[in-house]
């Protein structure tokens, strides 16, 4: 087999792999199209702001290796993360902002592994939240009030920033318990 034939063969295989990847990502986007964050932007008092938090991925609870292709949270990158009294806003660079109402935030956690990133144990912060489900995409047993539990993961520059994030989410949860919407 000549070098030219071999190059054509590898090129054809590469194109086929890229096409398959495109179809798979498109199918994932369609699968997750019914899952949404809150529609309203939080406007309450800012508890804490993290201007350069590295957004890693959003996964379903108990499925750390299955990425959720939620609009605004599809791709990893740096994000502007703002925790307010009435919710959280995640703005990943190049994506539209995602707003999560305070009553949807369930808590925080840490881990060492998510799809797309593996670090030391406890090196990633998790924002645990309940997504809304669009009315026309409901599945039996799910309503707009009871959506899927998701975990969005972030890598902070240092452990102090990670602790501030956990404290900010705790303050948000306390505020929500004291003053429900």
N, C-alpha and C positions, 0 to 999 in steps of 0.2 A: 504494500500500500504506500502510495507516495505521500510526501509531507502535505501536499495540497489537499488530497483526499482526507487525510487524517484531520486537518484543520477544519474542513467542511463538516465532517462528522461531529467533532467536538462543538463546533458552532451551532449545528442543528440541535444537538442534545441540550446545550445551554439555553437556546431559545425556547425549547419545549419545557424545560424546568422553569424558566421565568414566566411562561404562560400559565403553567400549572399553579405557580405561587400566586399569580394575579387572580386567578379564578378562586383559589382557596381564601384569599384575603377578602375578596368581594362577597363570598358566601358567608364568611364570619361577620362582615358588616351587615348583611341582610338579616342574619340570625339575631344580632344584637340591636337591631334598629328599634325594637319596641321598648328597650330599656333606656330610661332617661333619668337625668338628674332633675333637680327642681327648676322650674321655669323662671321664677322671680329672682332677681339679683338681691343679695343681702345688702342692707343699707345701714345696719346698726353700727354701734361703736366698735372700732377696731381693737381687738384683744392683742393680736400679734400679727406681724407681717414677715414673710420669709421670701425675699426678692430673688433668690437664686437657688431654690431647692431643686435638686435633680429628681424629676418625675421618672419613675421606672415603669410601672404598669398598673393596670387595674385588673384584678382577678376575682373570680367568684370565691366566696368563703369556702374554705377547705379544698380548694382547687388551685394551688399556687402556680401550677404550670400551664394554666389555660387562660390566655389573655382574653379580656372582654374588649371588643372593638367599639367602645362607646364614643359617639361623636364628641370631639374635644379632648379625649383621652386615649386616642388610638396609638399615638407614637410617643416614644420616650424622648425626653429632652429637658432642658432647664425650664422651670416654671416659676411663676409669681404666685405664691400661696398666701392667701389672706384669711385669717380667722376672725370673724366678727361675732357679736353677741347673738345674731340671728342666722348665722350660717357660715359656710366656708366657700371661698371662690378659688378655683384652680385655673390658672392661665398658662398652659404649656405654650412655649414659643412656637408660633406658626399655626396654632389651633385656636378655635373659638373658646371663650371662657366657659367653664362649667361651674354652676352654682348648686350647692347642696344646702338645703334648709336645715336649721338647727334640729328640728324634730326628726330628721333623717340620719343625723350623726349618732352612731351607736357607741363609739369609743376609739381607742388607739391601741396599738400593740407594736411589737418589734419582731423581726425575723432576720435570718441571714440569707434567705433565698427567695426569689420570685422569678417568674419567667423574664428573661433578659438580664438578670443580675444575680451574682452570688458574691457575698462579702462575709466578713466575720459575723459570728452569731450575734444577733441584736443590732447589726449595723444598718438595717433598713427600718424606717418607721412606717407603720400601717395606719391609715385612716379607714376605719370600719364604718360603713354607711349603708343605708337601705335605699335602693334605687326605686324610682317610680316606674310603673308600667303603663304604657299608653293604652287607652281604653280599647282601641280596635285590635290590639295585639295581645289581649289578655288570654291567659291559659286558665283552665279550671282551677279554682281555689285561690287565684290571685286577683286582687283588685288594685285600683290605683293607690290604695292605702297600704297594701302589703306586697311590696316588690322584692326583688332578689337582694340578698345581702352581699355587698361587694367590699373588697379591700384594695384601696389605692396605696401604692408604696412609693416612698420618697427616700432619697439619700441626702443627708445634710452634711455640711462642710465639717462639722465637729460635734462631739457628744453634747456639748452645752446647748447647741442649737436644737438638737434632737430632744433634749429635756424640755426646752422652752416650748417646742411644738406639743409635746404631751401635756404640759401644764396649760397651754392655751386651749386645747381640746377639752380638758377637764373643766376649765372655767366656762367654756361654751356649754357643756353638758349641765353644769350646776345652774347656769343662767336659764337654760331651757326647762329644767325641773322646777325652778322657782317661778318662772314666768312663761308658761306654755303659750304657744301662739293661738 
